[in-house]
Amino acid sequence: MKNDQILDIQLLKEMKVELTRFMMAYQFACDEINTKINILSDEFNYLHDYNPIEHVKSRVKSPESIFSKIKRKGYEFSLASIKENIRDIAGVRITCSFLSDIYVIAEMLRKQKDITVVEYKDYIQNPKPNGYQSLHLIVQVPIFMTDRTEHTYVEIQIRTIAMDFWASLEHKIYYKYDREIPAHMAKELQSTAFIAAELDKKMEKLHKEVASIKKENEEDGVLSLLEEDVIANILPKVLNQYRKSIEGES
């Protein structure tokens, strides 16, 4: 009996270590993605005149939330099953200013050598029935531990400010109900999602127009500098050479 108790305690300790290591891997994966995004954001701030990254949030699901999803989905109750089937345990949300920024950021992340994109879901081009829009990436990042390398899944959501505003309020409205919300409310929420999408399109159009005007102004500025250089330096030299040639002929 005593030996059985010792074995049970040892087994519990091993399970606790494995569960702790399991959850730590997801927190480390979140930290890894956050670091990459922060580097991109800092580069935009210091080396470019525009930073498309507005906000970044991250979270790791609690064990209770994970176990609830396992039960709801009917998955096998094991760490291996959880790791393979539940790919949003670690989540990072990036909020951008404009629609085009979403794809720019997604491409920058995709090109990083230690990020592997395993799923790409574009709910902007193909919104969900309730009107939800966002770009979802499921990626894998290597987490180097003392005795192993864990290739860990992270869900990255990239959306505009308008999309994020709508999704946050929609979630709060649904959260207040223990059951399905009334049909007329669902229809209203869908309608507001389309309004947010239209706003994004208009803001994107204005963004492109401003960028085009700025580019033209910069080109005009370069031409002005060239004109000044011609007047101040090149033209006097040409006139001087011309004057000398005339004097030589006479």
Protein Blocks (a to p, Z undefined) as FASTA:
>chain_A
ZZmmmmmmmmmmmmmmmmmmmmmmmmmmmmmmmmmmmmmmmmmmmmmcbdfbfbdcdddd
dfklmmmmmmmnopacdfklmmmmmmclpccddddfblklmmmmmmmmmmpmkbccfbdc
dfklmccfkopacdddddddddddfkbccddddddddddfklmmmmmmmmmmmmmpcbdc
dfklmmmmmmmmmmmmmmmmmmmmmmmmmmmmmmmmmmmmmmmmmmmmmmmmmmmmmmmm
mmmmmmmmZZ
